[in-house]
């Protein structure tokens, strides 16, 4: 017997005669399971994002494009992948890094239950420091240890608009550390999250997940949403099969306000807080942040944007230190048309970061408990339509001043050629830098690196120390790409790159011995000790055989040559990139109510971590318009998958096979 | 640091079989028919256009028979938009008024709406003349040549794979609607009289 709400919901979709009798209802149910075909664009995101386009943009929106809103992506002079709201929902990912596994050429490795290593085109560890990660325009890269605390980034997945990933330097626009790529996580305007949403779920690895959001409007034009979520994850396993004791629980809550004062003005104010209880209660962390943005359209070709944010991060990490950082950031941007064929974007920015550190870990000593850093930046970019709709050149540069290495210049040149409406050819050359972290560039941390050895006059412990006169790492990147849509249901997107790195920061060897009691210190300073070339590419093919079925396959290749003194271990570095990665994905709608998503992922060997293949799956059933149920399986091929190699001051554990169920209710 | 235990590799036969089994799962049967109620991309874009038009058009302040403080988009007969328009209406306003979507069976209900959309093939429901609707300052939008012949104000046309629109300014003037020059500029034709 089906409950009445289901019938009323079905009435919306099917001719009434199906409900004339009981047999009809049975027939209806059969139909529901066997009737296939519906638009893959089930989500509301499309309608809403189309409605937010200007009339000029709508005029250029092709009716037959396979995926929605491909235009910008297809005509972008960079290796860009956009995960839409629908992609994110279908992936079943409960965290941003898990969703990023779908992006061609991205390497994502779970380090332990709470931490991830995420990077494109090599150099991926938990301390990955060559990717810039932005959440709604707020940089979440941690400049102290380098790397991103992914466990403190827990946006409400249902309220994300999209995640844009640019592989390759984005430094000219985005700034230092956007060396290997940029990850831009964009949440929806409060106008697009009106009404209520509540979900509840749980499983064997993703223990619990619960959350709610409510959106409404005050007066004519002030939209708001408030949200609160909780989730917890069970312990992963150590390589020997024992529990890693790294389970965690988190709470995340906040609000967002969007005011559309008039047709040309958009104001946003948002704030959220995330609290983490880590490693079964032995450590904790929190993040609070608030951001305000003002957007003003001056004309169809000119726009002003002003953004300020404050971010505080605090973390008690028993293996590293107790640290907290406060960031204040201000950015201004102006876009305007110059003549018929030039669009100029320029902007200025200032960032102030105040850090404090306390000594709590046995292997890490702190020499300086607090320090501040300033960053000033100025960028300008000209998008020049050399031949309208055929050839576009983007010329830009960013000038940045930081406290460690002074002025850094990051120019960029990109060309985009469209031989036909359905083909894009692009090429780029850029220079990007990475400024050293506090760990590398200041006398703050002293990290025990290896067991003591006997030296002149006693024992010495090799200890990693900062280098007070470091230089920034430099990258010259050469990229090209080609996209073609030979048929309305097929898109091929390929990119290739050659990256030339110099001044790479690493450990070289002991530079001095300081005798001590009971043990002395053998100092291993960070230094610019290596250079490298990496080269490779990514290709992805998306096919939609029918409106109800989308298949995508991506494959990436990555080779690395490192040069430096043997002590800097260039050989280990070379083995630390996954030469090949591949993702196969199928999204299939049996009916508007039932969909199945399957993805199979392959990652090549990374140093001591063997190659592996695994799969994720999501089955969604819409019980009514307002209620849906999903079952998600993650990492299905293994119950203890190693994804990252062990590193100092880091707990490395293995990912179990996970299954969870989830019920979502909209009201 | 201890090195992790060797894990079974992808190349172990058991694993390879499992991978193949999963790959087989990817290959679900094709051959489907579009479901009832599936909205084409064309109409998703047209829905966005309807909402956008309201930003460029000013309705007369005095409209007898329209006391309610809502802005209404009416769909006459067949609804090609699925739930697209409701999605747009949720949380959006037109000149400060809540946006409402109504589905009309007969043209007699039409004077109560601000914008009326008529899907192709439904023009017969309009009768022989739109003058009564224009008398009531209803913006009429259609998507066929026969709609244009009837004397509608805005008509969608497909040009290659893009959606364009024609504006019939005289019909708009008769309905006492102020159409912004910006919108007229974007139309493929902004004709003074009916073709």
Interface residues (C-beta under 8 A of the other chain):
Chain A: X12 X13 X14 X15 X35 X36 X37 X38 X39 X41 X44 X46 X47 X48 X50 X51 X53 X54 X55 X56 X58 X59 X60 X61 X62 X63 X64 X65 X68 X191 X192 X194 X195 X215 X217 X220 X221 X223 X239 X240 X263 X545 X546 X547 X548 X549 X551 X584 X586 X588 X591 X592 X596 X598 X600 X602 X608 X609 X610 X611 X612 X613 X615 X636 X637 X638 X640 X641 X642 X645 X646 X647 X648 X652 X654
Chain B: X1 X2 X3 X4 X5 X6 X7 X8 X9 X10 X15 X18 X19 X22 X23 X25 X26 X27 X28 X30 X31 X32 X33 X34 X35 X36 X37 X38 X39 X40 X41 X42 X44 X45 X47 X48 X49 X51 X52 X53 X55 X56 X84 X87 X88 X90 X91 X92 X93 X96 X158 X161 X162 X163 X164 X183 X186
